[in-house]
């Protein structure tokens, strides 16, 4: 066998599984079709860590509550920000109040601590900058905000440092049963393995059966990122249900900005988005908008299907809005299943920490002077909007599973996500990538093989 375990899919679930399994004396590979891992994480790089009080499904609630505790532990271990901000789901009418009562009772039945029903002035005691009318709120003091891409990359880096082979730019075409295992065919190679952990949500042939695509309710999530000049910075997660199918959520980011998410069936214009944002941020203006994003919002349960674990096959089915929260809980359950069905032992030389990351923007003056004294490239500001330095870009390229695309650099450093949307720094990113990878600038891609940034040269120069 080429590998003991093959993990299919390098999203946050696949990275979390690789991290958990890298603790053991087994040969592991992860196959991902894209240039980079964790491409299922939003470019916004801000996520709510749920506690299980908001979902109607008992299994999802257990996964969320378990995942919340694991993420808190992992963020502390990897020196990543874990900002416990609390959440207020507000209501201003009778039907909304009844919905909050039901959610509160379910949270109590599930034994979730730190969840309260509050009314009137108590709401504004918790969030004094909230200017809209609210009669009642479900308050969870457990809710936190993290940078999910940093967490996913940390999982992947630790796994890579402990021997997991990340096979990027390989797409799984076929999976077949063979004697004592599986044969996995990609667009580049063929591999045999004892166990397959499939985290790919699309249709794949496996043996004599076809996995159908998971049925999920897909809606649109429109994001508006506001800068720190917002008149009333809101410190908590605020959720305001517009109706049964749509809501507006405010998420405070780790870098003192406010992110508004609007869930519905349609893509929204900036004007429509700003109007709906006023259901939480009453005095919001167009001048404080930094960026807008849109992505698909999936509402369906995520389950671990281990019915064929005796044959060596586990799959993760479904897509859920809390996938960031539940990823480590899913990985832990898969780890337990494999321990039961494989003779595996823990590594003695396992290294359970990632390499130090330095974010210039968040450093004190003394810390900045100290790191510039060690490496002068940390004194060269490449992105003036977000204070990203050349040193940070070089570090993100040279790290395990380092960035090889413009978007990979953006996701790891936050460069190009400021008010100029990369117009000032994109060419500088390309120049640094080309230099570090010893490639021509014409070879640098934005995020995939078909997305070259520069088509050709007008004249030949040694550098750009």
Residue pairs with C-beta under 8 A, 6 or more apart in sequence:
1 180
1 181
1 192
1 193
1 194
2 27
2 29
2 191
2 192
2 193
3 27
3 28
3 29
3 165
3 191
3 192
3 193
3 194
4 26
4 27
4 28
4 193
4 194
4 195
4 342
5 21
5 26
5 27
5 28
5 29
5 193
5 194
5 195
5 196
5 197
5 338
6 28
6 29
6 30
6 31
6 182
6 184
6 191
6 193
6 195
6 196
6 197
7 14
7 17
7 18
7 21
7 28
7 29
7 30
7 31
7 197
7 199
8 14
8 30
8 31
8 172
8 184
8 196
8 197
8 198
8 199
8 200
8 204
9 30
9 31
9 32
9 198
9 199
9 200
9 201
10 30
10 31
10 32
10 34
10 36
10 37
10 38
10 39
10 156
10 166
10 168
11 37
11 38
11 39
11 40
11 41
11 152
11 199
11 323
12 38
12 40
12 41
12 148
12 151
12 152
12 155
12 323
12 324
12 327
13 199
13 316
13 323
13 327
13 330
13 331
14 30
14 32
14 37
14 197
14 199
15 30
15 37
15 38
15 152
15 153
15 155
15 156
15 159
15 327
16 152
16 155
16 327
16 328
16 330
16 331
17 197
17 199
17 330
17 331
17 334
17 335
18 28
18 30
18 155
18 156
18 159
18 164
18 166
19 155
19 156
19 158
19 159
19 331
20 328
20 331
20 332
20 334
20 335
21 28
21 159
21 164
21 334
21 335
21 338
22 28
22 158
22 159
22 162
22 163
22 164
22 350
23 162
23 346
23 347
23 350
23 352
24 344
24 345
24 346
24 347
25 344
25 345
25 346
25 347
26 342
26 344
27 163
28 159
28 163
28 164
28 165
29 164
29 165
29 166
29 167
29 191
29 193
30 37
30 159
30 164
30 165
30 166
30 167
31 167
31 170
31 172
31 184
31 186
32 166
32 167
32 168
32 169
32 170
33 169
33 170
33 171
33 172
34 168
34 169
34 447
34 448
35 168
35 169
35 404
35 405
35 408
35 445
35 447
35 448
35 449
36 168
36 401
36 403
36 404
36 405
36 407
36 408
36 411
36 447
37 152
37 153
37 156
37 166
37 168
37 401
38 148
38 149
38 152
38 153
38 156
38 411
39 447
40 323
41 47
41 148
41 149
41 152
41 324
41 411
42 148
42 223
42 293
42 295
43 293
43 407
43 410
43 411
43 417
44 223
44 225
44 259
44 293
45 147
45 148
45 149
45 150
45 411
45 414
46 145
46 146
46 147
46 148
46 251
46 253
46 254
46 259
47 145
47 146
47 147
47 148
47 324
47 325
48 87
48 143
48 144
48 145
48 237
48 249
48 251
48 322
48 324
48 325
49 67
49 68
49 71
49 72
49 82
49 143
49 144
49 145
49 146
49 324
49 325
50 64
50 68
50 143
50 322
50 325
51 64
51 65
51 68
51 112
51 114
51 115
51 140
51 142
51 143
52 60
52 61
52 62
52 63
52 64
52 65
52 68
52 107
52 110
52 112
53 61
53 103
53 106
53 107
53 110
53 112
53 115
53 138
53 140
53 142
54 89
54 103
54 140
54 239
55 61
55 64
55 322
56 106
57 301
58 110
59 301
59 303
60 301
60 302
60 320
60 322
60 326
61 106
61 110
61 112
62 110
63 302
63 322
63 325
63 326
63 329
63 330
64 322
64 325
64 326
64 329
65 110
65 112
66 326
66 329
66 332
67 322
67 325
67 326
67 327
67 328
67 329
67 330
68 142
68 144
68 325
70 328
70 329
70 332
71 82
71 144
71 146
71 151
71 324
71 325
71 328
72 82
72 144
74 80
74 151
74 154
74 155
74 328
75 81
75 82
75 146
75 151
76 82
77 352
77 353
78 150
78 151
78 154
78 158
78 353
78 354
79 354
79 356
79 357
80 146
80 147
80 150
80 151
80 154
81 146
81 147
81 254
82 144
82 146
83 144
83 145
83 146
83 252
83 254
84 141
84 142
84 143
84 144
85 143
85 144
85 145
85 235
85 236
85 237
85 252
86 126
86 139
86 140
86 141
86 142
86 143
86 236
86 237
87 139
87 140
87 143
87 236
87 237
87 238
87 239
88 123
88 126
88 127
88 130
88 134
88 137
88 138
88 139
88 236
88 237
88 238
88 239
89 100
89 103
89 137
89 138
89 239
89 240
89 241
90 96
90 123
90 130
90 132
90 134
90 136
90 137
90 238
90 239
90 240
91 97
91 99
91 100
91 134
91 135
91 136
91 137
91 241
92 132
92 133
92 134
92 135
93 135
96 136
96 241
97 135
97 136
99 241
100 117
100 136
100 137
100 138
101 117
103 138
104 115
104 116
104 117
104 138
107 115
107 138
107 140
108 115
112 140
112 142
113 142
114 140
114 141
114 142
115 138
115 139
115 140
115 141
115 142
116 138
116 139
116 140
116 141
117 136
117 137
117 138
117 139
118 126
118 136
118 137
118 139
119 135
119 136
119 137
120 135
122 137
123 130
123 134
123 136
123 137
123 139
124 130
126 139
126 236
127 234
127 235
127 236
127 238
129 232
129 233
129 234
129 235
130 232
130 234
130 238
130 280
131 232
131 282
131 283
132 240
132 279
132 280
132 282
143 237
145 237
145 251
145 252
145 253
145 254
146 254
146 324
147 254
148 324
149 411
149 412
150 357
150 412
151 324
152 327
153 401
153 412
154 354
156 166
156 400
156 401
157 354
157 355
157 399
157 400
157 401
158 351
158 352
158 353
158 354
159 166
160 166
160 400
160 401
161 351
161 354
161 400
162 347
162 350
162 351
166 401
167 186
167 189
169 188
169 449
170 186
170 187
170 188
170 189
171 186
171 187
172 184
172 185
172 186
172 200
172 204
173 185
173 186
173 187
174 183
174 184
174 185
174 204
174 205
175 182
175 183
175 184
175 185
175 196
175 198
175 204
175 205
175 206
175 207
176 182
176 183
176 185
176 205
176 206
176 207
177 183
177 206
177 207
177 208
177 311
178 192
180 194
181 192
181 193
181 194
181 195
181 312
182 192
182 193
182 194
182 195
182 196
182 206
182 312
182 313
183 190
183 191
183 192
184 190
184 191
184 192
184 193
184 196
193 312
194 312
194 342
195 312
195 313
195 314
195 338
195 341
195 342
196 206
196 312
196 313
196 314
197 314
197 315
197 316
197 334
197 338
198 204
198 206
198 211
198 313
198 314
198 315
198 316
199 315
199 316
201 213
201 214
201 317
201 318
201 319
202 213
203 210
203 211
203 212
203 213
204 210
204 211
205 211
206 313
211 315
214 300
214 317
214 318
214 319
215 300
216 298
216 299
216 300
216 318
216 319
216 320
217 298
217 299
217 300
218 296
218 297
218 298
218 299
219 245
219 263
219 264
219 265
219 296
219 297
219 299
220 263
220 264
220 265
220 266
220 267
220 268
220 294
220 295
220 296
220 297
221 261
221 262
221 263
221 294
221 295
221 296
221 297
222 261
222 262
222 263
222 264
222 267
222 268
222 273
222 292
222 293
222 294
223 259
223 260
223 261
223 262
223 292
223 293
223 294
223 295
224 259
224 260
224 262
224 270
224 273
224 274
224 277
224 289
224 291
224 292
225 253
225 257
225 258
225 259
225 289
225 290
225 291
225 292
225 293
225 417
226 257
226 258
226 259
226 260
226 281
226 284
226 288
226 289
226 290
227 257
227 288
227 289
227 290
227 419
228 256
228 257
229 287
229 288
230 257
230 258
230 281
230 284
230 288
231 283
232 281
232 282
232 283
233 252
233 256
233 258
234 250
234 252
234 258
234 280
234 281
235 252
236 250
236 252
237 249
237 250
237 251
237 252
238 249
238 250
238 280
239 247
239 248
239 249
239 250
240 247
240 248
240 249
240 279
240 280
241 247
242 248
242 264
242 276
242 279
245 264
245 265
246 262
246 263
246 264
246 265
247 262
247 263
248 260
248 261
248 262
248 263
248 276
248 277
248 279
248 280
249 260
249 261
249 262
249 263
249 280
250 258
250 259
250 260
250 280
250 281
251 258
251 259
251 260
251 261
252 258
252 259
253 259
255 361
255 362
255 386
255 414
257 290
258 281
260 273
260 277
260 280
260 281
262 268
262 273
262 276
262 277
263 297
267 294
268 276
268 294
270 286
270 289
270 292
273 292
274 284
274 286
274 289
277 284
278 284
290 417
290 418
290 419
291 417
291 419
291 421
297 321
298 319
298 320
298 321
299 320
299 321
300 318
300 319
300 320
301 318
301 320
302 316
302 317
302 318
302 319
302 320
302 323
302 326
302 330
303 316
303 317
303 318
304 314
304 315
304 316
304 317
304 330
304 333
304 334
304 337
305 314
305 315
305 316
305 317
306 314
306 337
308 314
309 337
309 341
310 341
312 341
314 334
314 337
314 338
316 330
316 334
320 326
338 344
355 399
355 400
357 395
358 371
358 378
358 391
358 392
358 395
359 392
360 368
360 371
360 378
360 387
360 388
360 389
360 391
360 392
361 386
361 387
361 388
361 414
363 371
368 378
371 378
371 391
372 378
372 379
375 391
377 389
377 390
377 391
377 394
378 389
378 390
378 391
378 392
379 389
379 391
380 389
380 390
380 391
381 387
381 388
381 389
382 388
382 389
382 390
382 393
382 415
382 425
382 428
382 429
382 432
383 413
383 414
383 415
383 416
383 418
383 424
383 425
384 418
384 424
384 425
385 417
385 418
385 419
385 420
385 424
386 413
386 414
386 415
386 417
386 418
388 413
388 414
388 415
388 425
390 432
392 413
392 415
393 409
393 413
393 415
393 429
393 432
394 432
394 436
396 402
396 403
396 408
396 409
396 412
396 413
397 403
397 404
397 409
397 432
397 433
397 436
397 437
398 436
402 408
403 409
403 411
403 412
403 433
404 433
404 437
405 433
405 444
405 445
405 446
405 447
405 448
406 416
406 426
406 429
406 430
406 433
406 444
406 445
406 446
406 447
406 453
407 446
407 447
408 447
409 415
409 416
409 429
409 432
409 433
410 416
410 417
410 422
410 429
415 422
415 425
415 429
416 422
416 425
416 426
416 429
422 429
426 453
427 464
430 441
430 444
430 453
430 454
430 464
431 441
431 463
431 464
433 439
433 444
434 440
434 441
434 443
434 444
437 444
441 454
441 464
442 452
442 454
442 455
442 456
442 457
443 452
444 452
444 453
444 454
445 451
445 452
445 453
446 452
446 453
